[in-house]
């Protein structure tokens, strides 16, 4: 980035600092990952210069023959990867993918039935401040108090009572594999459509580690990052009979020109996820998560649902006398990045909840396995036990940096020595 360094030193400096943070720390935010060098290169190409409103073969701009080929490739690869009939790869993010489905099949005021945000759902699943909660009547199901698993009896009862137009499955903080077929049965019994938001576990679905929602859902939405390890963006899968309506909703209904450099990066990530090495990667994510969960539970932390089937876990830190905000801050000082998060039936407020959310996708990308998770888990426990000891946390930070540098981040060169010096 020699041109950027001279053209805008302030931006270059911040990028270098972030590069150092990523290489020297342990990234455990469940919704984050590292892209491959190929994905990053595709996202940084001349394609960012090209407007391409419309769809391949039906653009409103000239000069689209090459980006047409790229978008067609991305769509074909997405369909092949997930065994879907149609893919729209233009949504800028997962929230826009969800919006596209809502605007395709719902009218303002229609009822949706989705997982409660406080029990692991997402903002776009009907949270009252989000567009989904403002435009539609949102009814929420939750998890059972005894085991924190989705309460399908409640889902069925609420569907019978409220007759939703759309049932939404999927989550942003649910540590267990979701039974999509059960949701499909409930939707069918109540004349509802089913949308599955698989943003968090799409990589596990692509690898065959978790069951696929594609055969049973009317629409499947996702991000292309998280466990799928692509660029930060979104896409939608559906059956062919829904394709025309969906595409018209995305453009011209809610977006203008797609980000063709990101569409290209999605095409690359779909191809990567189809390789045998990716299946091994996804298997390792789950093995790492289970090992880390075991270590944390052995150290006194309580986990929602008692463990994990996927890439993430929810830890109740009040069991060791902390709050989620305090735990997040202490871990950050030690070079471990997580996010504070509500746990099911949390009695605390969202900005200072009872828990933290931890995920293993990013560290698995760096090549860490179960033995490394034992070490990471011990550092997490050590930092939480010394949450108010700044000197101790700084010593941990140096140990963690020395360790992290042994596991290179794909596509990231060493930070220039003159950048980001304290």
C-alpha positions in Angstrom: 0.0 0.0 0.0 2.8 2.4 -0.8 0.6 4.7 -2.8 -1.9 4.9 0.1 0.9 5.6 2.6 2.0 8.7 0.7 -1.5 9.8 -0.5 -3.3 9.5 2.9 -1.0 8.8 5.8 -3.8 9.0 8.4 -5.9 6.3 6.8 -2.8 4.2 6.1 -1.7 4.4 9.8 -5.1 3.2 11.0 -5.1 0.3 8.6 -1.6 -0.7 9.8 -2.8 -0.5 13.4 -5.8 -2.7 12.6 -3.5 -5.1 10.7 -1.4 -5.4 13.8 -4.4 -6.0 16.0 -5.6 -8.8 13.7 -2.2 -10.5 13.6 -1.2 -10.1 17.3 -4.6 -10.9 18.8 -7.0 -13.8 19.1 -10.2 -13.1 17.1 -13.1 -14.9 18.8 -16.0 -12.8 17.6 -18.4 -15.4 16.2 -19.4 -13.4 13.2 -15.9 -12.6 12.0 -13.4 -14.5 10.0 -10.3 -14.0 7.8 -10.7 -14.1 4.0 -8.2 -15.9 1.8 -5.6 -13.8 -0.2 -7.6 -14.5 -3.3 -10.9 -13.2 -1.9 -9.1 -10.1 -0.7 -7.5 -9.5 -4.0 -10.8 -9.9 -5.9 -12.4 -7.3 -3.5 -9.6 -4.8 -4.3 -9.8 -4.9 -8.1 -10.8 -2.4 -10.8 -14.3 -3.9 -10.6 -15.0 -1.3 -8.0 -15.0 1.2 -10.8 -17.9 -0.5 -12.7 -21.6 0.3 -12.4 -23.9 -2.6 -13.4 -27.5 -1.9 -12.5 -29.7 -4.8 -13.5 -28.7 -8.4 -14.1 -26.4 -10.2 -16.5 -27.7 -9.7 -20.0 -30.2 -7.1 -18.8 -28.1 -4.2 -17.6 -29.0 -0.5 -17.7 -25.3 0.4 -18.3 -23.0 -0.4 -21.2 -19.6 -2.1 -20.9 -20.9 -4.9 -18.6 -19.9 -8.0 -20.6 -17.0 -8.9 -18.2 -18.9 -8.2 -14.9 -21.8 -10.2 -16.4 -19.5 -13.2 -16.7 -18.4 -12.7 -13.1 -22.0 -12.5 -11.7 -23.1 -15.5 -13.7 -20.2 -17.4 -12.2 -21.0 -16.3 -8.7 -24.7 -17.4 -9.1 -23.8 -20.7 -10.6 -21.2 -21.5 -7.9 -23.7 -20.5 -5.1 -26.3 -22.8 -6.6 -23.9 -25.6 -7.0 -22.4 -25.2 -3.5 -25.8 -25.3 -1.8 -27.8 -27.4 -4.3 -30.2 -24.5 -4.9 -32.2 -23.6 -8.0 -31.6 -19.9 -7.9 -29.2 -17.4 -6.3 -29.2 -13.7 -6.1 -25.7 -12.5 -5.1 -26.3 -8.8 -5.2 -27.5 -8.0 -1.6 -24.9 -5.8 0.0 -25.2 -7.6 3.4 -27.2 -10.1 5.3 -29.6 -7.5 6.5 -30.3 -6.6 2.9 -30.8 -10.2 2.0 -33.4 -10.6 4.7 -35.1 -7.3 3.6 -35.2 -8.6 0.1 -37.2 -11.7 1.1 -39.6 -9.7 3.4 -40.3 -7.2 0.6 -40.8 -10.0 -1.9 -43.5 -11.9 0.1 -44.9 -9.5 2.8 -47.0 -6.4 2.9 -46.6 -3.8 5.7 -48.4 -5.1 8.8 -48.1 -8.8 7.9 -47.1 -11.1 10.7 -43.7 -12.8 11.0 -42.7 -15.4 13.6 -39.0 -15.4 14.5 -36.6 -16.1 17.2 -36.5 -13.5 20.0 -33.4 -11.3 19.9 -32.8 -12.0 23.6 -32.8 -15.7 22.9 -30.3 -15.6 20.0 -32.2 -14.0 17.1 -31.1 -11.2 14.9 -32.1 -7.5 14.6 -33.8 -8.2 11.3 -36.0 -10.9 12.8 -38.4 -8.3 14.1 -36.6 -6.2 16.7 -38.8 -3.2 17.3 -36.2 -0.6 16.4 -35.2 -2.4 13.2 -37.1 -2.0 9.9 -38.4 -5.6 10.3 -40.1 -4.7 13.6 -41.3 -1.3 12.3 -42.8 -2.6 9.0 -44.2 -5.9 10.2 -46.0 -7.4 13.1 -43.4 -9.5 14.8 -44.2 -12.4 17.1 -41.3 -14.2 18.8 -40.6 -17.7 19.9 -37.8 -18.6 22.3 -35.8 -21.4 23.9 -36.8 -23.6 26.7 -35.7 -22.5 30.2 -34.3 -25.9 31.2 -32.0 -26.6 28.3 -32.0 -23.4 26.1 -33.0 -25.4 23.0 -35.6 -24.0 20.6 -39.1 -24.6 22.0 -40.8 -26.2 19.0 -44.0 -26.6 21.0 -44.1 -22.9 21.5 -43.3 -22.3 17.8 -46.2 -24.5 16.7 -48.6 -22.9 19.3 -47.7 -19.4 18.2 -48.0 -20.3 14.6 -51.6 -21.6 15.2 -52.5 -18.6 17.2 -51.1 -15.8 15.0 -51.1 -17.3 11.6 -47.9 -15.7 10.4 -47.3 -15.1 6.7 -43.6 -15.9 7.2 -41.8 -18.0 9.7 -38.1 -17.2 10.2 -35.6 -19.8 11.3 -31.9 -19.1 12.0 -30.0 -17.2 14.6 -27.1 -15.0 15.4 -26.4 -16.4 18.9 -27.7 -20.0 19.1 -25.1 -22.7 19.8 -27.0 -25.7 18.6 -27.8 -27.2 15.2 -31.2 -26.1 14.0 -33.8 -28.6 12.8 -35.0 -27.0 9.6 -37.4 -29.8 8.8 -39.4 -29.2 12.0 -39.8 -25.5 11.0 -40.9 -26.6 7.6 -43.5 -28.9 9.0 -44.9 -26.1 11.2 -44.9 -23.6 8.3 -46.7 -26.1 6.1 -49.3 -26.9 8.8 -50.1 -23.2 9.1 -50.0 -22.1 5.5 -46.9 -20.0 6.2 -43.8 -19.5 4.1 -40.4 -20.4 5.6 -37.3 -18.3 5.4 -34.0 -19.6 7.0 -31.3 -17.1 7.8 -28.2 -19.3 7.8 -25.7 -16.4 7.9 -23.8 -17.8 10.9 -23.5 -21.4 9.9 -23.5 -21.3 6.1 -20.0 -22.6 6.0 -21.1 -25.6 8.0 -24.0 -26.2 5.7 -21.7 -25.9 2.6 -19.4 -28.5 4.1 -22.2 -30.9 5.0 -21.4 -30.6 8.7 -24.9 -29.3 9.4 -28.2 -30.1 7.7 -29.1 -27.8 4.8 -32.3 -25.6 4.9 -32.3 -25.4 1.1 -34.5 -28.5 0.4 -37.2 -27.4 2.9 -37.3 -23.6 2.9 -39.0 -21.2 0.5 -36.0 -18.8 0.9 -32.6 -19.1 2.4 -30.6 -16.0 3.2 -27.0 -15.7 4.3 -23.9 -13.6 4.6 -20.8 -14.7 2.7 -18.4 -14.0 5.5 -18.6 -15.7 9.0 -18.1 -19.4 8.6 -18.2 -19.2 4.8 -15.0 -17.1 4.9 -15.7 -14.8 2.0 -16.2 -11.0 1.8 -18.6 -9.1 4.0 -21.8 -9.3 2.0 -25.0 -11.3 1.5 -27.0 -13.5 -0.9 -30.3 -15.2 -1.2 -31.2 -18.7 -2.4 -34.7 -19.8 -3.6 -36.6 -22.0 -5.9 -37.0 -21.1 -9.5 -40.6 -20.1 -9.2 -39.7 -17.4 -6.7 -36.6 -16.1 -8.7 -38.3 -13.4 -10.8 -40.1 -11.8 -7.8 -36.9 -11.9 -5.6 -34.7 -10.5 -8.3 -37.1 -7.6 -9.0 -37.2 -6.8 -5.2 -33.4 -6.6 -5.0 -33.2 -4.5 -8.1 -34.9 -2.1 -8.7 -36.9 -2.6 -5.5 -34.2 -1.9 -2.8 -30.8 -1.5 -4.3 -29.1 0.2 -7.3 -25.8 -0.8 -8.6 -24.3 -4.0 -7.1 -20.8 -3.9 -5.8 -19.1 -5.9 -8.5 -15.8 -6.2 -6.8 -17.6 -7.9 -3.9 -19.6 -10.1 -6.2 -16.3 -11.3 -7.7 -15.0 -12.0 -4.2 -18.1 -14.0 -3.4 -17.5 -16.0 -6.6 -14.1 -16.8 -5.3 -15.3 -17.8 -1.8 -18.0 -20.1 -3.2 -15.3 -21.9 -5.3 -13.1 -22.2 -2.2 -16.0 -23.6 -0.1 -16.5 -26.4 -2.7 -13.0 -27.8 -2.1 -12.3 -30.8 0.1 -10.0 -28.6 2.3 -12.9 -26.4 3.2 -14.9 -29.4 4.5 -12.0 -30.3 6.8 -11.9 -26.7 7.9 -15.6 -26.7 8.8 -15.2 -29.9 10.7 -12.3 -28.4 12.6 -14.3 -25.3 13.5 -16.8 -27.5 15.3 -14.2 -29.7 17.0 -12.4 -26.5 18.2 -15.6 -25.0 19.5 -16.4 -28.1 21.5 -12.9 -28.3 23.0 -13.0 -24.6 23.9 -16.5 -25.0 25.5 -15.2 -27.9 27.6 -12.2 -25.9 28.8 -14.4 -22.9 29.8 -17.0 -25.0 31.5 -14.2 -26.8 33.5 -13.0 -23.4 34.6 -16.4 -22.5 36.1 -18.2 -20.7 33.2 -21.8 -21.7 32.5 -22.7 -22.1 28.9 -26.1 -21.6 27.4 -27.5 -25.0 26.4 -24.6 -26.6 28.1 -22.3 -26.6 25.1 -22.2 -26.2 21.3 -22.9 -28.0 18.0 -21.5 -25.3 15.8 -18.9 -22.5 15.8 -20.1 -20.5 18.8 -20.9 -20.6 22.4 -22.7 -18.2 24.9 -20.9 -17.9 28.2 -22.6 -16.7 31.4 -19.9 -14.7 33.1 -22.1 -13.8 36.1 -21.2 -17.3 37.4 -17.7 -16.0 38.1 -18.9 -12.6 39.4 -18.5 -10.5 36.2 -20.8 -8.9 33.6 -20.6 -9.2 29.9 -19.3 -5.6 29.5 -16.5 -6.1 32.1 -15.6 -9.5 30.6 -15.3 -8.1 27.1 -13.2 -5.2 28.2 -10.8 -7.4 30.2 -10.4 -9.8 27.4 -9.7 -7.0 24.9 -7.0 -5.7 27.2 -5.4 -9.1 27.0 -5.6 -9.2 23.2 -8.7 -11.5 23.0 -11.6 -10.1 21.1 -15.2 -11.2 21.9 -18.5 -9.4 22.2 -20.8 -9.0 25.2 -24.1 -10.8 24.6 -27.3 -11.5 26.3 -28.0 -15.0 27.4 -31.5 -16.6 27.4 -33.7 -15.2 30.1 -31.1 -12.6 30.9 -32.0 -10.2 33.7 -29.5 -7.6 32.7 -29.6 -4.9 30.0 -28.3 -5.4 26.5 -25.4 -2.9 26.9 -24.2 -4.7 30.0 -25.6 -8.2 29.8 -24.7 -11.4 31.6 -22.8 -13.1 28.9 -20.2 -13.0 26.1 -20.4 -14.7 22.7 -17.3 -16.7 21.5 -16.7 -18.3 18.1 -13.9 -20.4 16.7 -14.1 -19.8 12.9 -11.3 -17.2 12.7 -8.8 -19.0 14.8 -9.5 -22.2 12.9 -8.7 -20.3 9.7 -5.2 -19.5 11.2 -4.6 -23.2 11.6 -5.3 -23.7 15.3 -6.7 -27.0 16.4 -8.0 -28.6 19.6 -4.7 -28.4 21.5 -4.4 -24.7 20.7 -8.0 -24.3 22.0 -6.9 -25.6 25.4 -4.4 -22.9 25.6 -6.8 -20.2 24.3 -9.4 -21.3 26.9 -6.9 -21.1 29.7 -6.0 -17.6 28.7 -9.6 -16.6 28.6 -10.1 -17.9 32.1 -6.9 -16.3 33.3 -8.0 -12.9 31.9 -11.4 -13.1 33.4 -10.0 -14.1 36.8 -7.8 -11.0 36.7 -10.3 -8.6 35.1 -9.3 -5.7 37.3 -5.5 -6.3 37.2 -4.3 -4.2 34.3 -0.6 -5.2 34.7 -1.6 -8.9 34.6 -3.7 -8.4 31.5 -0.8 -6.6 29.7 1.5 -9.5 30.5 -1.1 -11.9 29.0 -1.3 -9.6 26.0 2.4 -10.0 25.2 2.3 -13.8 25.7 -0.8 -14.0 23.4 0.9 -11.8 20.7 4.0 -14.1 20.7 1.7 -17.1 20.3 -0.6 -15.5 17.7 2.3 -14.6 15.4 3.0 -18.3 15.0 -0.3 -18.7 13.2 -0.2 -16.3 10.2 -3.4 -14.6 9.0 -4.0 -15.5 5.3 -3.2 -12.7 2.9 -1.8 -10.3 5.6 1.8 -9.3 5.3 3.8 -8.3 8.4 3.0 -4.7 9.6 5.7 -2.2 8.5 7.9 -1.6 11.5 7.5 2.2 11.4 3.7 1.9 11.5 1.6 1.9 14.6 4.4 2.3 17.1 3.3 3.3 20.6 
